[in-house]
Amino acid sequence: MTTVAESNHGLKKELRLRDLVPMQILLMVGVSWAGIAAKQGSTHPMIWIAGILFFFLPQAAVVTYCARLWPIEGGVYQWAKFALGPLAGFLSAWNYALYVILTVSGLGILTVTSLSYALGPGAAWMADSAWLTFTLDGVLLGLVFAVNVIGFHFGKWVSHFGTAMMLLLTLTFFVLLFWHPAATAAHPHVAPQQPFALGWPVLSILTLNLYVKVAFNAYSGLEQVAVFAGETRNAGRAIVLSAWIAAPAIVVIYVLMTGSMLTYVPADKIDLAGPIPQVLAAAFGGGAGVWIGRGMILALSFFTICSYILLTAETSRLPMVAGWDSVLPEWFTRLNPRFGTPVRSLAVIVAIAAVFAVLASLGVGRQEAFQVINTSGQLMFGLYYCAMFAVPLFAGSRFATIPKSDRPGFWLKACAVSGLTITVVQTVLATVPIVDVNNTWGYAAKVGGTGLAINLVGAAVYWRGKKAAGQSSGVNYKGIWRN
């Protein structure tokens, strides 16, 4: 019989609630989603509010339920495995891992964009320099690997630093709503549009696309620290509390980001590859203030690098857990003898991210390359979230082994339906570009083809692993529930 204690496999419990809260902010806040919301214009608050009601709160309810029931290393992988079956669990982890790899592969694009804004007009060439992007990818991915080999004894402080950078930026965004450093008596600041308006946006396909992208992508991620349950003290309680503590801060950060962007940049001119560096450069303009703006842009770069370090750490645990289940070779489960980290999984993930980083920028414009990376990742992330929201809805007879008081009730199922609906719509719309691309059908084919190929390969890997291990696809459900 498997137990929660046995499932930790000797991992070091380095994390506490005080570490998980900043990790939640680091994992959930994405620098591009406020830019996408800003495309809607002044009525963006309604998009954020609707996202809270129909996705953020339903997500929190489902995560709270699952984290308390299965406080085991692996997060959604384990939840889907025990509730929906081993194949569903593996494919959820497979899709999430590819989502993170695609996301991390864009680190060079994001960093070079930030640097081009931070260093001023003379550095504009950097944003479209392929060789500089590739060089930064190599250096930064090497850093990501090195920090994660050391593990959370050091890595948790990297997370704290990254979150501090975002809180500093949030304070700056708030100040910039009222103080316009580049303005003078002769040339007062005139906002291109109101930063906030409570009216309903004009209903259109573009509005629906923007809403779903914002609701799903900006507000998703509360479940991610659950991957580290085996490395967290009092995991069930700490994971749930971290989600509810961090949630209000995340909402405030996004709304302030979006309002600040619209105070300085027209909605139709937002640079989706670097919206925050763009608004900081516009706000601080010339003179002494420009150095403050450049410093904030560098702080944003530090935040992004720290968040991608944590994303990679999270993803490296998934091949390890799959190795425990004999789906992947036992080779993935071996830990660094000194630091106790899955160094082999880390090496494979970073190497694949480096390959995607090169492929994503070949033969297309910078914003299109950025969007191909993001939307392909969104498709993978959507399939992963479908598995999570399906847990309270489709577990069926597998819940017979759970005490009756712990089985999903009406309101939890209603939350799951709401979250699943947003997720499915987002997954379909992931193939629709929101920037000009060279070929719309070609763009959709790249995104859709990537998703199909990845899942076919994932299913093949699963069945090959089970066959090689000589095991059935069954799983023992007893003894797994919360203690």
C-alpha positions, 0 to 999 in steps of 0.5 A: 500500500502506498502512503504519502510518507513513502511517496516522498522518496527521500526528498528534502523538506526545504519549503514552508508556507513562507516560501510557497507564498512568494513562489505563488506570485512568481509562478502566476504573474506573467509579464505579457498577460497585462499587455494582452488585457491592455489591448482591450483598452480602458474597459479592462477592469471588467475582464479582470473581474469576470476572470476572477468570478468564472476562473480564478475562484473556481480554480482556487476551489478545485485546487483546495480540494485536490491539495488537501486530498492528495498532498503528494509530490507531483501535483496535478499529475498525481491528482489526475492519476488517482482520479482519472487513471494513469494515462490521464495523469501522465499526459497532464504532466507531459503537456505541462512539461512541454508548456514550461519548456516552450515558455522557458525557451522564450527567455532570450526573446523576453530578456533581449526585449527588456534590454533594448528598452533599458539601454535606450534608443541606441539599443533598439537593434538588440530586439531583432538580433538573432545572434544576441538572442541565441547567446542570451538563451545559452547563458540564461539557460545555463544559469537556470540549470545551475541554480536548480542543481543546487536545489531549494536550500538556495533556490527558495531565496532566488524565489524570494528575490524575484518576488521582491522585484515584482513588488517593487515594480508594482509599487512603481506602477501605482506611483506612475498612475499619479506621477508623470516623471517625463511631464513638464509645465510646458508639456504636461502629460496627456494619457492616450486613454483612461487607465480604468473604466467600468463600462462593458467592453464592446462584444466581439470575437477579439474581445472574447479571445482577449478575455479567455486568454487573460482569464486563463493565462493570467489567473492560472497557476495556483496548483503549481506549488503542489508539485513540491508537496514532497519537499514541503512541510505540512504540505496539504495545509501550506499549499492551500493557504499559500494559494489564498494568501497570494491570490489578492496580491496577484489580482492587484498586481495585474490591474495596476500593470494594465492601468499603468500601460494605458496611462502612457501607451495607446492600446493598439500600440502595446508591444506584446513581447515587452509591454512592461519595459515599453511603458516604463520607457515611455513613462520615464522618458529622458533626463534623470528619470530615464535611469529609474525607468531603466533600473525598473526594466532590469528589475523586471528582467530579474523577476522573469529569470527567477520565475523561469528558474522556478518553472524549470524546477517544478517541471523537473519533478514531473519526469522524476515522479513518472520514473517512480511510476515506471512510465519513464526510465528509472534514470530520471529518478536519480538525485544529485548525491549532494543536493538531492535534486533530479539533475538528470531531469533538469539536464533533459528539460534545459536541453530541449528548451534550448532547441525550441529557443532556436527553432522558434525564431527561425524565419519569422518576425520577433512578435510572431516568434513570441506568439508561436511560443506562447500560444503553443504553450497555451494549448499544452497548458489548456490540456493540462488544466482540462485534466485538473478540472475533470477530477471532480467531474469524471472520477466516477467509481474511483471516488468510492474509496474516498470517505463520503464527506470528502467526495465532491459536492454540487458547488465544487462540481459547478466550479469545475464546470466553470473552469473547464468551460473557460479552459476548453474555449481558451484551448480552441482560441489558442490557434487564433493569433492576436498580432499580425503574422506572415501567414494566419493558416500557417500559424494555426497549423504550427500551433495545432500541429505541435499540440497533436504531435506532442500528445501522440508522442506522449501516449506512445511514451506512456505505453512503451514505458508500461510495456517495458516495465511489464506492468498494467495500467492499473493503480492502487487508490487505497492509502493515498488520501490525506492523513 
